[in-house]
Amino acid sequence: RGQGRHKQTVTESSFDAWTRFYKQDENAPNAIVSYYTKGSLVALALDLTLRNLTGEAKTLDDLMRVLWQRYGQTGEGVPEQGIQPLAEEIAGCDMSDFFNQALYSTEDLPLAELLAERGVELHWRSAAGHGDNGGKAGKDGIPHLGARLVPDTMGAKIAVAFEQGAAMAAGLSAGDVIIAVDGLQATTGNIDNLLSGFLPGEVMEIHAFRRDELMRFKVKVEATEASTAFLTIAKGGLTEKGRAWLHAK
C-alpha cells in the first residue's frame, strides 16, 4: 500500500536502517520500504527460484545450512555481497537477474508467477475497512480514505496519509483528527460504516482538528484500490511442484 516500495530498494532500506527506518515519521510509508517485510518476500521468491533452477533438489533451507556451516559455526562475518555467490553455487548457475531485481531495483517481485507454477493463486481486492490487512478472501470493500487510522479521544486520528489516497488529495494529513463525516460523529469504530453509504464520484464533508484548529474538507470518494492480498489453491489443485513445496499428498 505504501508507495515507498517504488522509491527505495530493500538494500537501501537496510543500509539506511539507523538513519531512516528506525527514525520514521508519518510520511515513512510513502518514502521508504521495510527491509523486514520485503525481505520476507525476497526470501519466498528466492526459495521458489532455487527450487525451479534445481528441479526441486535445492531450496532456501540448503542456502541457510551453508551459511551456518561457513559463517555461523566459524564466527566469521558474512562478507558484503556474500550471499549471491553461495546461492549460485547451490543453484549451479548465474542468478544475477534475480538478485538485481530483488535487491537493487524497486520493481515488485514476480510472486504471482512463481506461485502460479505451484498451483497457488495470488489475488488482490480492495480493503473491507481501514483495519483490513488481508490474508483472506472477501468481497471488495467500502470507500477508503487512503489513510491509516488510530483511535483518539476526539475521533479517528490519521497516523499515515498515503500518497494518491483520497484523504491526501483533499488536504488531510497525518496528525489530523477526524471528528465527523457529513455531520455525523466519527471514530475508528464507526468510520467504515459512515463511509459505506458513499459511492465513487460522490463528495463527503469531513470535519477534522489540526492541532487546535477545526477544519473542513471536501473529500471525493474514489474507487478503492485493490491493494489487499490473499492466496488460494488453483481450481486444478496444486501442481507437482506445489505438492513438493508444501509436502502435500
C-alpha positions in Angstrom: 0.0 0.0 0.0 2.9 2.3 0.7 4.4 4.0 -2.4 7.8 3.9 -0.7 8.5 0.5 -2.2 8.7 2.2 -5.6 11.3 4.8 -4.3 13.7 2.8 -2.2 15.3 -0.6 -2.8 15.4 -3.2 0.0 19.2 -2.9 0.0 19.0 0.9 0.5 16.5 0.3 3.3 18.9 -2.0 5.1 21.9 0.4 4.6 19.9 3.4 5.9 18.3 1.5 8.8 19.6 3.6 11.6 19.0 7.0 9.9 15.7 6.3 8.2 14.0 3.0 9.1 14.4 3.4 12.9 13.7 7.1 12.7 10.4 7.1 10.8 8.0 9.9 10.6 4.4 10.0 9.4 5.4 10.1 5.8 7.7 7.0 6.0 5.3 4.6 4.1 5.4 7.0 1.2 9.1 7.3 1.2 10.8 4.0 2.3 10.2 0.3 2.2 10.6 -2.1 5.2 13.5 -4.5 4.7 11.8 -6.8 7.1 8.5 -7.0 5.1 10.1 -7.0 1.7 12.9 -9.2 2.9 10.5 -11.9 3.8 9.0 -11.8 0.3 12.5 -11.8 -1.2 13.2 -15.0 0.8 10.0 -16.6 -0.5 10.9 -15.7 -4.1 14.5 -17.0 -3.6 13.3 -20.3 -2.3 10.9 -20.8 -5.2 13.6 -19.7 -7.7 16.2 -22.1 -6.3 13.7 -24.9 -6.5 12.9 -24.1 -10.1 16.6 -23.9 -11.1 17.5 -27.3 -9.4 14.4 -29.3 -10.2 13.3 -29.2 -6.5 16.6 -30.6 -5.4 17.8 -27.5 -3.6 15.9 -24.9 -1.5 16.4 -21.9 0.7 17.0 -24.4 3.5 20.2 -25.5 1.8 21.4 -22.0 1.5 20.8 -21.3 5.2 22.7 -24.5 6.1 25.7 -23.5 4.0 25.6 -20.0 5.6 25.6 -21.6 9.1 28.4 -24.0 8.3 30.7 -21.5 6.7 29.9 -18.4 8.9 27.6 -19.2 11.8 29.7 -22.0 13.2 33.0 -20.4 12.5 32.1 -17.0 13.9 33.2 -15.3 10.7 31.1 -12.5 9.4 29.3 -12.9 6.0 31.1 -10.7 3.5 29.5 -7.9 1.6 27.8 -9.4 -1.5 28.5 -12.8 0.1 25.1 -14.5 -0.2 24.7 -14.3 -4.0 27.8 -16.5 -4.8 26.6 -19.1 -2.3 23.1 -19.2 -3.9 24.7 -19.5 -7.3 26.9 -22.3 -6.0 23.8 -24.2 -4.8 21.9 -23.5 -8.0 24.8 -24.3 -10.3 24.1 -21.2 -12.5 24.3 -17.4 -12.6 21.5 -15.7 -10.6 22.3 -12.1 -11.3 18.9 -11.3 -12.8 17.1 -12.5 -9.7 19.4 -10.6 -7.2 19.4 -7.4 -9.3 15.6 -7.3 -9.4 15.1 -8.4 -5.8 17.8 -6.3 -4.1 18.8 -3.4 -6.4 15.5 -2.4 -8.1 12.2 -1.1 -6.9 10.2 -3.5 -9.1 7.6 -5.6 -7.4 8.8 -9.2 -7.1 7.3 -11.8 -9.6 5.5 -13.6 -6.8 2.2 -14.2 -8.8 4.1 -16.1 -11.5 6.3 -18.1 -9.1 3.3 -19.1 -7.0 1.2 -19.9 -10.1 3.7 -22.5 -11.2 2.9 -24.4 -8.0 -0.9 -24.1 -8.2 -1.2 -21.2 -5.8 -3.0 -18.1 -6.9 -2.3 -14.6 -5.7 -5.4 -12.4 -5.6 -5.9 -8.7 -5.0 -9.0 -7.0 -3.6 -9.9 -3.7 -2.0 -9.9 -3.4 1.7 -13.1 -4.3 3.6 -12.2 -1.5 6.0 -9.4 0.6 7.4 -8.3 -2.3 9.7 -8.3 -4.9 7.0 -4.8 -6.2 6.4 -5.7 -9.1 4.0 -4.8 -12.7 4.1 -8.3 -14.0 3.5 -10.9 -13.9 0.7 -13.7 -11.4 0.7 -15.7 -9.0 -1.4 -14.3 -5.7 -2.5 -14.7 -3.3 0.4 -16.0 0.1 1.2 -14.6 3.5 0.2 -11.3 4.0 1.7 -9.7 7.3 2.7 -6.2 6.1 1.8 -5.1 6.5 5.3 -4.0 4.5 8.4 -6.3 5.5 11.3 -5.7 5.1 15.0 -8.1 5.8 17.9 -8.0 9.2 19.5 -10.1 10.6 22.4 -11.8 13.1 19.9 -12.2 10.8 17.0 -10.2 8.9 14.4 -6.6 10.2 14.0 -4.7 9.9 10.8 -1.4 8.2 11.5 -0.4 8.0 7.8 -2.0 9.6 4.8 -0.9 7.5 1.8 0.1 9.2 -1.5 -2.6 9.1 -4.1 -5.2 8.5 -1.4 -8.5 10.4 -1.1 -7.5 12.0 2.2 -4.2 13.4 1.0 -5.9 14.7 -2.2 -8.4 16.6 -0.2 -5.7 18.2 2.0 -5.9 16.0 5.1 -2.6 15.0 6.5 -1.0 12.8 9.3 -1.9 14.1 12.7 -5.4 15.4 11.7 -8.2 14.0 13.9 -11.4 13.3 12.0 -14.4 14.0 14.2 -17.3 14.0 11.7 -18.3 12.6 8.3 -21.2 14.6 6.8 -22.2 15.9 10.1 -22.1 12.5 12.0 -19.6 11.9 14.7 -16.7 9.7 13.6 -14.5 7.3 15.5 -12.2 4.4 14.4 -15.1 2.1 15.4 -17.8 3.6 13.1 -16.0 5.4 10.3 -16.2 2.4 8.0 -20.0 2.4 8.4 -20.1 6.1 7.8 -18.2 5.7 4.5 -20.1 2.7 3.3 -23.0 4.9 2.3 -21.0 6.8 -0.4 -20.4 5.8 -4.0 -17.4 6.6 -6.2 -17.6 10.1 -7.5 -19.6 11.4 -4.6 -18.2 14.1 -2.3 -18.3 13.8 1.5 -17.7 16.5 4.0 -15.2 15.7 6.7 -14.5 17.9 9.8 -11.2 17.4 11.5 -9.0 19.1 14.1 -5.5 20.0 13.0 -3.9 20.6 16.4 -6.4 23.1 17.9 -7.9 24.3 14.7 -11.2 22.9 13.4 -11.1 22.4 9.6 -13.5 21.3 6.9 -12.5 19.2 3.9 -14.4 18.1 0.8 -13.3 14.5 0.0 -14.1 13.0 -3.3 -14.9 9.3 -3.0 -12.7 7.2 -5.3 -13.0 3.6 -6.2 -10.9 1.7 -3.7 -7.5 0.4 -4.9 -7.1 -3.4 -5.0 -4.2 -3.4 -2.6 -5.2 -6.2 -0.2 -3.8 -9.7 -0.9 -4.9 -13.2 -0.3 -3.9 -16.7 -1.6 -6.0 -19.6 -2.8 -5.2 -23.0 -4.2 -5.9 -23.0 -8.0 -9.1 -24.8 -9.3 -6.9 -27.6 -10.7 -5.2 -28.1 -7.4 -1.5 -27.9 -6.5 0.9 -28.8 -9.3 3.6 -31.4 -8.8 5.9 -28.5 -7.9 3.4 -27.2 -5.4 3.0 -30.6 -3.7 6.7 -30.9 -3.4 7.0 -27.4 -2.0 4.2 -27.9 0.6 4.9 -31.6 1.2 1.3 -32.2 0.2 -0.1 -35.6 -0.8 
